[in-house]
Amino acid sequence: MQTRETFHSGLTSLKGSIVQLGNEVNDAFNQSMDAFINNDSEKFATIKENDVKVNQQEIAINEKATLLIARQQPVASDLRKIIVAFKVSSDLERVGDLAVDITKAAKRIPMTVTKIDTALLLQMANKASEMLSKALIAYENANVLEAQQIATLDDEVDEMYAQFVKKIFNIVISEQLEIEQVTQLAFISRYIERIADYATNIAELIIYEVNGQYFDLN
């Protein structure tokens, strides 16, 4: 009995660390978009510095998960939860990387010089951030219904992504804007779309953790 209690306590701690990591990378994502809009060079540097901490946190989470397996020898259903923990933390680390990628692209295209309306891009970013927040809550609560609803939001992000890319390349043709501006904006929109995909991946992992079956929500 004591062994099971120790394992579940460790599992709860592990999940808490992952949710904390998720909240931090989501904040980094939002900060990267804010830095992009305001051309904030100091914030660019801060986001890059904080990504080192994100990487360290992922390593610590993996070590904690590995120790749970080594010391507690979990049964199949519990082992599945640990496997999901590895995968979720990896996806969150990638979101942190994408936040840094957004800042790198943003540094090459200050908002003060672009002529392109980025309202749709910001709408995309807000939706992707919402998806990530919902995925973290669903993961913490092992809520399959909430996880399934994230797929609908992903469809909305995909549609906005397609609209934005079409819009910026139409502007290139009509107004002869610098190709570098358009290229970097296309990169940023792609990074946002990928973050939404990672939120969907986490939703799929939640369903797998709870039901033991994998469903493709895309």
N, C-alpha and C positions, 0 to 999 in steps of 0.2 A: 504493500500500500504506500509506504513511504517513497519507494522508488518511483511509482506512478505520479505521486504528488510532486516530486522533484522534477520529473520530466515535464509535466504540464506547466509548472512554474517557469521552467526554462524556456518552454515553447511560447508562453505568454510574453516573457521578456524579449525573446527573439522577434516576435511579431511587433512588439512596441518599438524596437529599434528600427525595424523596417519602415514602419509608419512615420517615425521621426525623420528618417532619411528621405522618404517620399515628400513630406511637407517641406523639407529644406530644398530639394531639387525643384519642386513646384514654385517655391518662392524665387529661386534663382532664375527660373524660366520667366516669371513675371517681371523680375528686375531687369532681365536682358531686353525685354520688349520696352520697358520704360527707358532704359539707357539708349535704345535705338531711337525712340521718338524724340528724346531730349538731347541726343548727341552728347551723352555724359561719359566722358573719357575715364573719369575716376571710377565710375560704376563698372565700366568695362573691365578695368583691372581687378576690382574687388571680386567680380563674378569668376574670373579666371583663377584667382588665388583660392577662393572658396571651393573650387572644383577639386583641388588637391585634398581637402578635408573630406569631400564626398567620396573620393576614391578610397581614402583610409577607412571611412565608415563601412564601405562595402566589404573591405577585407576583414574588418572586425566582425561583421555580421556572418560572413562565411566561416570564420574561425569558431564563432559561437555555435553555429549550426553543425559544424563538423564535430565539435566536442559533445554535442547532444547525442549524435549518432554513436560516437565511440564509447561514451560512458553509460548511456541508457539503453542501447540496443532496442530501438523502438519497433513495434509491430508494424504491419504493412500500412494501415491507415495513418498512423502517426509519422511513419517515414515519408509518406506522400506529402504531408504538411511541411516537412523539412525540405524536401526537394522543391516544393513550390516557393519556399522562402528563398532558396538559392536563386531561382529564376526571377522572382519579383525584384530582389535586390539588384540583380544584374540589369534588368530593364530600367530600374530607377537610376542606376549609374549612367546608363546611356542617355537618359533624359538630361541629366546634369551635363554630359558632354555636348548635347545638342544646344543647351542654353549657352555654352561657351561658343559653339559654332555660330549662333545667332549674333553674338557680340562681335565675332571676327568679321562676319559679313557686314554688320552695321558700321564698323569702323571704316569700311571702304565706300560707304554711301551715306554721308551725313544727311539727315532729314532737312537741313537748311538749304540743300541744293536740289533735292528731288522735286519734280513737278507732278509726281504720281500721288493720287489720293490713296492713302493707306487704311482707310476706314474698314474695308473688308478684311484686310490683313489683321487688324486689331481684333475684329470680331472673331476671326478664326482662332487667334491666340487665346482669347477669353474662353471660347468654347473648349479648346484643348485643355486649358487649365482647369476648367470645371470638370471635365472628364477625369482628369487625374485625381482631383479631390474626391470625386464620387468613388473612384476605384479604390482609393486608400481607405475610405470609410467602409466600403463593401468588404474589403480584405480584412480589416480589423474585426468586423462583425461576422465574417463568413456568410455574407448575405448574397445568395444566388440571384434573387430577383433584382436587386440593385445592380448586380454585375451585368445581367442580361440587358438592362436598360441603356447601358453605356454604348452598345452597338448602334443604337439609333442616333446618338450624338455623333458617333464617328462618321456616319453617312452624311450628316450635316457639314462636318469639317471637310470631307472629301469633295462635296459639292462646292463649297466656298473656295477650296483650293483650285479646282478646275476653273471656276469663274475668274479668280484673281489672275492666274497665269494667262488666261485668254485675254483679259483686260490689259495687262501690261504689255503684251506683245502686239496688241492692236494699237496701243499708244505709240510704240516704237515705229510702226509703219506709218502712222498718220503725222507724228510730230518729230520724227528723227531724233529721239532722245539718245543719250550716250548708252551704248550697249552694256557698259560696266554697271551702270545704275540698275538696269533691268535684270542683268544676270544675278546681281547680289540680292535683289528683291525676290527673284525666283528661288534662289537658294533659301532665303529666310522662310518663304512660304512652304517650301518643301520640309524644312526642319520642323516647322509647326505641325505639319501634317504627320510627320513621323512621331512626334510626341503624342499626338492623338492615337496613333497606332499602338504605341507602347501602353497607353492607358487601356486600350482594348485587349492587348495581350494579357495584362494583369487581370482583367475581367474574366478572360478565358481560363486563367490559372485558378481563379477563385472557384469556378464551377468544377474544375478538375479536382481541386482540394476537397471540396464538399462531397461531390458525387462519384468521384473516381472515374469520370468519363470526360474526354476532351471534346469540346464543341468549338467550331470555327465561327466566331461572331462576325467575321468580316464578310 
